[in-house]
Amino acid sequence: MADEPVIVIGAGPAGTRAAQRLVQAGLRPVVIDENDRQGGQIYRRQPENFHRTPEKLYGTEAAKATALHTDFDLLRPRIDYRPGTTVWGVSDEGFMTVCGQDVTIVPFSQVIIASGATDRIMPVPGWTTPGAYSLGAAQIALKAQACAIGQKPVFMGTGPLLYLVAWQYLQAGARPAAVLDTSALSTRMKGLRRMASRARVVANGVRYMADLARAGVRLHAGITPRAIEASNNQVSGVTWCDSRGRLRQVSCDAVGMGYGLRSETQLADLLKCEFIFDPCFTQWRPHVDRNGRTSRPDVYLAGDGVLLRGADAAEAAGQLAACAVLRDGGHSVEDTEFTQLHETLAIMNRFGRGLAEAFPWPAHLAGALPDETVVCRCENITAGEIRRAAGELDAPEMNRAKALTRPGMGRCQGRMCGLAAAEILAAARNVPVREVGRLRTAAPVKPLPLNCTVKS
């Protein structure tokens, strides 16, 4: 496939900067974007008939979002941009994509996968009740549809996105009833040493929290979720224990929940890239060198799809991966460009690991979930069924548990339940979560319409 184009999958911060660098070198990459408009999740564009200001949509990152959108618009005549297109599989001929009802195989010489990340979810009793959303879904509703998930929502989980989404809802006129964070204040202080490498970003986070507090939004740290309550088959409240162990409850009409992010790694898995376990983020991720090269010589990764460091790091990583593609393809790339990008990402790496330390994934909650709690929404599989796989059925790892009791077998292929299910299985077998492995990916990685038409 040496004569085929370079493919960039994803048009968020990493994909945009990768495409921009390839164009600067004289290439015309194919940019495949699952969204209808460029920007990714963090800089998701509003529909063309909406006219809210960037400051309302992106807060302190408005200037960065606007710059990224403007730069991509200037690239459009010089790239083969394919919006609304999903890569759902891989064959010997190339990537299998679907746009509407049309299935197309896209050959490639090299590919930069900038697939981003999705919410990391810890189930709680009642989380399948109508009115319960992930933080990402709550944000999409606000940015892309100009609507709120509720007029009095509760945001629960941990991580910077928790406060950003709550602040964005406040700016839109839907004052949150509360923000419930599983991370204790003392835990956040432990991560501050590394996070101090990006003092401005920390200051922005403090500002969001201060704005929420001034508006009368209660911010609770070190909480333990107990249940999402329902009335008339609709979210009506959240029950939790505070940092002193006292049972508390808050009324609400919706819940947005998320516990950090998980990298979207399915395409790298289908391409047979090597994976490693990252103990800092307690996730399996593709193994890459410092320039984004994977164990396959034609596959490169950039952005949150390989390492969770945020939008600024994604931009630098996208440019860096493009530089690696160019150098490996015989193009001249100055050493100074690599050095500058490495120096930038060294700061981002330190900050990202500080965030992981300050807002840790609450793995301990998985082992305490009641047996009747639904974990896999697609297949309606409970925590008790996963524990049965661990004990009575003697499943030592996730794929065996999947075969026996079906967690991760449904529409989302474990995106929502996989990490929590692994924690439950590991706790039930009394082993580290690394030992139960990860769910393997199978095509199609996203649902396909039944009436697809294959285009030549």
C-alpha positions as CSV (number, residue, x, y, z in Angstrom):
1,M,0.0,0.0,0.0
2,A,3.0,2.3,-0.4
3,D,1.2,4.5,-2.9
4,E,-1.9,4.9,-0.8
5,P,-2.6,8.0,1.3
6,V,-1.8,8.6,4.9
7,I,-5.0,8.3,7.0
8,V,-5.8,10.4,10.0
9,I,-8.7,8.9,12.1
10,G,-10.3,11.6,14.3
11,A,-10.5,15.4,13.9
12,G,-10.1,16.6,17.5
13,P,-7.0,18.4,18.8
14,A,-4.6,15.5,17.9
15,G,-6.1,14.7,14.5
16,T,-6.3,18.3,13.5
17,R,-2.6,19.0,14.3
18,A,-1.5,15.8,12.7
19,A,-3.3,16.6,9.5
20,Q,-2.0,20.2,9.5
21,R,1.6,19.0,9.8
22,L,1.2,16.4,7.0
23,V,-0.2,19.2,4.8
24,Q,2.7,21.4,5.6
25,A,5.0,18.7,4.2
26,G,3.0,18.6,0.9
27,L,0.8,15.5,1.6
28,R,-2.9,15.3,1.2
29,P,-4.1,13.1,4.0
30,V,-7.5,11.5,4.3
31,V,-9.2,12.7,7.5
32,I,-12.0,10.4,8.8
33,D,-14.2,12.0,11.4
34,E,-17.1,10.2,13.1
35,N,-18.6,13.6,13.9
36,D,-20.4,15.7,11.4
37,R,-18.1,18.7,12.3
38,Q,-14.5,18.9,13.3
39,G,-13.5,19.6,16.9
40,G,-13.6,16.3,18.8
41,Q,-15.4,16.1,22.1
42,I,-13.7,18.9,24.1
43,Y,-13.9,21.4,21.3
44,R,-17.1,20.0,19.8
45,R,-18.7,22.6,17.5
46,Q,-22.2,23.7,17.9
47,P,-24.6,23.2,14.9
48,E,-24.3,25.9,12.2
49,N,-27.7,27.4,13.1
50,F,-26.7,27.9,16.8
51,H,-24.9,31.1,17.7
52,R,-23.6,30.8,21.2
53,T,-20.3,32.5,22.0
54,P,-17.1,30.4,22.3
55,E,-16.8,31.7,25.9
56,K,-20.1,30.1,26.8
57,L,-19.2,26.9,25.1
58,Y,-15.6,26.4,26.0
59,G,-15.0,28.7,29.0
60,T,-11.3,29.5,29.5
61,E,-10.4,27.4,26.5
62,A,-12.4,29.5,24.1
63,A,-9.4,31.0,22.3
64,K,-7.8,27.5,21.8
65,A,-11.0,26.1,20.5
66,T,-11.5,28.9,18.0
67,A,-7.9,28.6,16.8
68,L,-8.2,24.9,16.3
69,H,-11.5,25.4,14.3
70,T,-10.0,28.2,12.2
71,D,-6.9,26.2,11.4
72,F,-8.9,23.2,10.3
73,D,-11.2,25.3,8.1
74,L,-8.1,26.5,6.3
75,L,-7.0,22.9,5.8
76,R,-10.2,21.8,4.2
77,P,-9.2,22.4,0.5
78,R,-6.0,20.5,1.1
79,I,-7.2,17.3,2.7
80,D,-9.7,14.6,1.9
81,Y,-12.1,15.2,4.8
82,R,-14.8,12.6,5.4
83,P,-17.2,13.7,8.2
84,G,-20.0,11.6,9.6
85,T,-17.9,8.5,8.8
86,T,-17.2,5.6,11.2
87,V,-14.3,3.2,11.0
88,W,-15.8,-0.1,12.1
89,G,-13.3,-2.7,11.0
90,V,-10.0,-3.6,9.4
91,S,-9.3,-5.9,6.4
92,D,-6.3,-6.7,4.3
93,E,-7.4,-4.0,1.9
94,G,-7.7,-1.3,4.4
95,F,-10.2,0.3,6.9
96,M,-13.8,-0.5,6.6
97,T,-15.9,2.6,7.0
98,V,-19.6,3.5,7.0
99,C,-21.2,6.8,6.2
100,G,-25.0,6.7,6.4
101,Q,-25.7,3.4,4.7
102,D,-22.6,3.3,2.5
103,V,-19.8,1.0,3.4
104,T,-16.4,1.8,1.9
105,I,-12.9,0.2,2.2
106,V,-10.2,2.9,2.6
107,P,-6.7,1.7,1.7
108,F,-3.8,3.3,3.5
109,S,0.0,3.4,3.6
110,Q,0.2,4.8,7.2
111,V,-2.4,5.7,9.7
112,I,-2.4,8.1,12.7
113,I,-5.2,7.1,15.0
114,A,-6.5,10.0,17.1
115,S,-9.6,8.3,18.5
116,G,-9.9,10.2,21.8
117,A,-11.5,8.9,24.9
118,T,-14.9,8.3,26.5
119,D,-16.2,8.5,30.0
120,R,-15.0,6.0,32.6
121,I,-18.1,4.8,34.5
122,M,-18.4,3.1,37.9
123,P,-21.9,1.6,38.2
124,V,-24.1,2.5,41.1
125,P,-27.6,1.1,42.0
126,G,-30.1,3.0,39.8
127,W,-27.7,4.2,37.2
128,T,-29.8,2.7,34.4
129,T,-32.8,5.0,35.4
130,P,-34.0,7.4,32.8
131,G,-32.3,10.7,33.5
132,A,-28.9,9.3,34.3
133,Y,-26.2,10.3,31.8
134,S,-22.4,10.2,31.5
135,L,-20.6,13.5,31.8
136,G,-19.7,13.3,28.1
137,A,-23.4,12.9,27.1
138,A,-24.4,15.8,29.4
139,Q,-21.8,17.9,27.7
140,I,-22.8,16.9,24.1
141,A,-26.4,17.7,24.9
142,L,-25.3,21.2,25.9
143,K,-22.9,21.9,23.1
144,A,-24.5,20.1,20.2
145,Q,-28.2,20.3,21.0
146,A,-28.4,23.4,23.2
147,C,-30.4,21.6,25.9
148,A,-29.7,20.5,29.4
149,I,-30.2,17.0,30.9
150,G,-32.2,18.6,33.6
151,Q,-33.0,21.9,35.3
152,K,-31.6,20.7,38.7
153,P,-28.9,18.1,37.8
154,V,-26.4,16.4,40.1
155,F,-22.9,15.8,38.8
156,M,-21.2,12.8,40.4
157,G,-17.8,11.1,40.0
158,T,-14.3,12.6,40.0
159,G,-11.9,14.4,37.8
160,P,-11.6,17.9,36.2
161,L,-14.4,17.2,33.7
162,L,-16.8,16.9,36.7
163,Y,-16.4,20.6,37.5
164,L,-16.1,21.8,34.0
165,V,-19.4,20.3,33.0
166,A,-21.1,21.5,36.1
167,W,-19.7,25.0,35.4
168,Q,-20.9,24.8,31.8
169,Y,-24.4,24.0,33.0
170,L,-24.3,26.9,35.4
171,Q,-23.4,29.2,32.6
172,A,-26.3,27.8,30.5
173,G,-28.8,28.7,33.3
174,A,-29.2,25.2,34.8
175,R,-27.8,25.5,38.3
176,P,-26.6,22.1,39.5
177,A,-28.1,20.8,42.8
178,A,-24.7,19.5,43.9
179,V,-21.3,18.2,42.7
180,L,-20.4,15.0,44.4
181,D,-16.7,14.0,44.1
182,T,-15.3,10.6,45.3
183,S,-11.8,12.1,45.7
184,A,-11.0,13.6,49.1
185,L,-9.4,17.0,49.4
186,S,-6.3,15.4,51.0
187,T,-6.0,13.1,47.9
188,R,-6.1,16.1,45.6
189,M,-3.3,17.8,47.5
190,K,-1.1,14.8,46.9
191,G,-1.4,15.3,43.1
192,L,-0.8,19.0,43.4
193,R,3.0,18.7,43.2
194,R,2.9,17.3,39.7
195,M,-0.1,19.4,38.6
196,A,1.8,22.6,39.6
197,S,3.8,22.2,36.3
198,R,0.7,23.8,34.7
199,A,-0.3,26.4,37.2
200,R,-2.7,28.2,34.8
201,V,-4.7,25.0,34.2
202,V,-5.0,24.4,38.0
203,A,-6.1,28.1,38.4
204,N,-8.8,27.6,35.8
205,G,-10.1,24.5,37.7
206,V,-10.1,26.5,41.0
207,R,-12.0,29.2,39.2
208,Y,-14.7,26.8,38.1
209,M,-15.1,25.5,41.6
210,A,-15.2,29.0,43.0
211,D,-17.9,30.1,40.5
212,L,-20.0,27.1,41.4
213,A,-19.7,27.8,45.1
214,R,-20.6,31.4,44.7
215,A,-23.7,30.4,42.8
216,G,-24.8,28.3,45.8
217,V,-23.9,24.9,44.4
218,R,-22.8,22.5,47.1
219,L,-19.4,20.8,46.4
220,H,-18.9,17.6,48.4
221,A,-15.5,15.8,48.4
222,G,-14.6,12.3,49.6
223,I,-18.1,10.9,49.0
224,T,-19.2,7.3,48.5
225,P,-22.1,6.9,46.1
226,R,-25.0,4.6,47.3
227,A,-27.8,4.9,44.8
228,I,-29.5,7.0,42.2
229,E,-33.1,7.2,43.4
230,A,-36.2,7.2,41.1
231,S,-39.8,8.3,41.2
232,N,-42.2,7.5,38.4
233,N,-39.4,5.8,36.5
234,Q,-37.3,9.0,36.4
235,V,-34.3,10.2,38.4
236,S,-35.4,12.0,41.6
237,G,-32.3,12.1,43.8
238,V,-28.9,10.7,44.8
239,T,-28.0,9.0,48.0
240,W,-24.4,9.0,49.2
241,C,-22.2,8.9,52.3
242,D,-20.2,11.9,53.1
243,S,-16.5,11.9,54.1
244,R,-17.5,11.2,57.7
245,G,-19.7,8.2,56.7
246,R,-23.0,9.9,57.2
247,L,-25.8,9.0,54.8
248,R,-26.9,12.0,52.8
249,Q,-29.5,12.6,50.0
250,V,-30.0,15.4,47.5
251,S,-33.0,15.8,45.2
252,C,-32.5,16.3,41.5
253,D,-34.1,15.7,38.1
254,A,-31.0,14.3,36.4
255,V,-27.5,12.9,37.1
256,G,-24.3,13.3,35.1
257,M,-21.6,10.8,36.1
258,G,-18.0,10.0,35.2
259,Y,-14.8,9.0,36.8
260,G,-12.2,10.3,34.5
261,L,-11.7,8.9,31.0
262,R,-10.9,5.7,29.2
263,S,-8.9,5.6,26.0
264,E,-10.7,4.5,22.8
265,T,-8.3,1.6,21.8
266,Q,-10.5,-0.7,19.7
267,L,-8.9,0.1,16.3
268,A,-5.4,-0.3,17.7
269,D,-6.5,-3.7,19.0
270,L,-8.0,-4.8,15.6
271,L,-4.7,-3.8,14.0
272,K,-2.9,-6.2,16.5
273,C,-0.8,-3.5,18.2
274,E,0.9,-4.5,21.4
275,F,-0.8,-3.4,24.6
276,I,0.6,-2.7,28.1
277,F,-1.0,-2.1,31.5
278,D,-0.6,1.4,32.8
279,P,-0.7,1.3,36.6
280,C,-1.0,5.1,36.9
281,F,-4.3,5.1,35.1
282,T,-5.1,1.4,35.9
283,Q,-6.0,0.8,32.2
284,W,-4.6,-1.3,29.4
285,R,-3.3,0.9,26.5
286,P,-1.4,0.5,23.3
287,H,2.4,0.5,23.7
288,V,3.9,3.5,21.8
289,D,7.4,5.0,21.7
290,R,7.8,8.7,22.6
291,N,6.9,9.7,19.0
292,G,3.7,7.7,18.8
293,R,5.0,4.7,16.9
294,T,3.2,1.4,17.8
295,S,4.5,-2.1,17.4
296,R,3.2,-2.0,13.8
297,P,5.4,0.0,11.5
298,D,2.4,1.6,9.7
299,V,0.3,2.5,12.7
300,Y,0.8,5.6,14.9
301,L,-1.2,6.9,17.8
302,A,-1.8,10.3,19.3
303,G,-3.9,12.0,21.9
304,D,-6.2,10.6,24.6
305,G,-6.7,7.5,22.5
306,V,-3.3,6.2,23.8
307,L,-2.4,8.4,26.9
308,L,-4.7,10.6,28.9
309,R,-3.1,14.0,29.1
310,G,-5.7,16.5,27.8
311,A,-6.3,18.6,24.8
312,D,-3.1,20.6,24.8
313,A,-1.0,17.5,25.0
314,A,-3.2,15.9,22.2
315,E,-2.3,18.8,19.9
316,A,1.4,18.3,20.5
317,A,1.2,14.5,20.2
318,G,-0.7,14.8,16.9
319,Q,2.0,17.0,15.5
320,L,4.7,14.7,16.8
321,A,3.1,11.6,15.3
322,A,2.9,13.3,12.0
323,C,6.6,14.2,12.2
324,A,7.3,10.5,12.9
325,V,5.2,9.5,9.8
326,L,7.1,12.0,7.7
327,R,10.5,11.0,8.8
328,D,9.7,7.3,8.5
329,G,8.5,8.0,4.9
330,G,11.7,9.7,3.9
331,H,10.7,13.4,4.5
332,S,13.1,15.8,6.2
333,V,12.0,16.8,9.7
334,E,14.4,18.9,11.9
335,D,15.6,17.4,15.1
336,T,14.7,20.6,16.9
337,E,11.0,20.1,16.1
338,F,11.1,16.7,17.8
339,T,13.0,18.1,20.8
340,Q,10.5,21.0,21.3
341,L,7.5,18.7,21.2
342,H,9.2,16.2,23.6
343,E,9.8,19.1,26.0
344,T,6.2,20.2,25.8
345,L,4.9,16.7,26.3
346,A,7.2,16.1,29.3
347,I,5.3,18.8,31.1
348,M,2.0,17.4,30.0
349,N,3.0,13.9,31.2
350,R,3.8,15.2,34.6
351,F,0.6,17.1,34.8
352,G,-1.5,14.1,33.6
353,R,-0.1,11.8,36.2
354,G,-0.7,14.4,38.8
355,L,-4.4,14.5,37.8
356,A,-4.5,10.7,38.0
357,E,-3.1,10.9,41.6
358,A,-5.4,13.8,42.6
359,F,-8.6,12.2,41.1
360,P,-8.0,8.5,41.3
361,W,-10.3,5.9,39.8
362,P,-12.3,4.5,42.8
363,A,-11.7,0.9,42.1
364,H,-12.7,-0.1,45.7
365,L,-16.3,0.8,44.9
366,A,-16.6,-2.1,42.5
367,G,-16.1,-4.8,45.1
368,A,-18.7,-3.3,47.3
369,L,-21.5,-3.1,44.7
370,P,-24.6,-5.0,45.7
371,D,-25.1,-8.2,43.6
372,E,-28.3,-6.9,42.0
373,T,-26.6,-3.8,40.6
374,V,-26.6,-3.8,36.8
375,V,-23.1,-3.5,35.4
376,C,-23.5,-4.3,31.7
377,R,-26.4,-2.2,30.5
378,C,-26.5,-3.7,27.0
379,E,-27.0,-7.3,28.3
380,N,-28.5,-6.5,31.7
381,I,-25.7,-8.4,33.5
382,T,-25.4,-7.7,37.2
383,A,-22.4,-7.6,39.6
384,G,-23.6,-10.9,41.1
385,E,-23.4,-12.6,37.8
386,I,-19.8,-11.5,37.3
387,R,-19.0,-12.7,40.8
388,R,-20.6,-16.1,39.8
389,A,-18.3,-16.2,36.8
390,A,-15.3,-15.5,39.1
391,G,-16.3,-18.2,41.6
392,E,-18.7,-21.0,40.6
393,L,-17.7,-20.8,36.9
394,D,-14.0,-20.2,37.7
395,A,-13.4,-17.6,35.0
396,P,-9.8,-16.3,35.6
397,E,-9.9,-13.4,33.1
398,M,-12.4,-11.0,31.4
399,N,-12.8,-12.8,28.1
400,R,-13.7,-16.0,29.8
401,A,-16.2,-14.2,32.0
402,K,-17.6,-12.6,28.9
403,A,-18.1,-16.0,27.2
404,L,-19.8,-17.4,30.3
405,T,-22.0,-14.5,31.5
406,R,-21.9,-11.9,28.6
407,P,-20.6,-8.7,30.1
408,G,-19.3,-6.6,27.3
409,M,-21.1,-8.7,24.7
410,G,-23.6,-5.9,23.7
411,R,-23.8,-2.8,21.6
412,C,-21.1,-0.8,23.3
413,Q,-18.7,-3.8,23.5
414,G,-17.6,-3.0,27.0
415,R,-16.9,0.7,26.6
416,M,-19.2,1.5,29.5
417,C,-18.9,-1.6,31.7
418,G,-15.6,-3.2,30.8
419,L,-13.3,-1.5,33.3
420,A,-15.8,-1.8,36.2
421,A,-16.5,-5.4,35.3
422,A,-12.8,-6.2,35.5
423,E,-12.6,-4.6,38.9
424,I,-15.5,-6.7,40.1
425,L,-13.9,-9.9,38.7
426,A,-10.5,-9.1,40.2
427,A,-12.0,-8.3,43.6
428,A,-14.0,-11.5,43.6
429,R,-10.9,-13.6,42.8
430,N,-8.7,-11.5,45.2
431,V,-6.1,-10.6,42.5
432,P,-4.8,-7.3,41.1
433,V,-7.0,-6.0,38.2
434,R,-4.1,-6.4,35.8
435,E,-4.3,-10.2,36.2
436,V,-7.8,-10.4,34.8
437,G,-6.7,-8.8,31.5
438,R,-8.9,-6.8,29.1
439,L,-11.8,-7.4,26.8
440,R,-10.6,-8.2,23.2
441,T,-12.1,-6.2,20.4
442,A,-14.2,-7.6,17.6
443,A,-15.5,-5.9,14.5
444,P,-17.8,-4.1,14.0
445,V,-16.5,-1.8,16.7
446,K,-19.6,0.3,16.3
447,P,-23.2,-0.8,15.3
448,L,-24.0,-0.9,11.6
449,P,-27.3,-0.3,9.8
450,L,-28.8,-3.6,8.4
451,N,-29.3,-2.1,5.0
452,C,-25.7,-1.2,4.3
453,T,-24.5,-0.9,0.7
454,V,-20.9,-1.7,-0.2
455,K,-19.4,0.9,-2.5
456,S,-16.4,0.1,-4.7
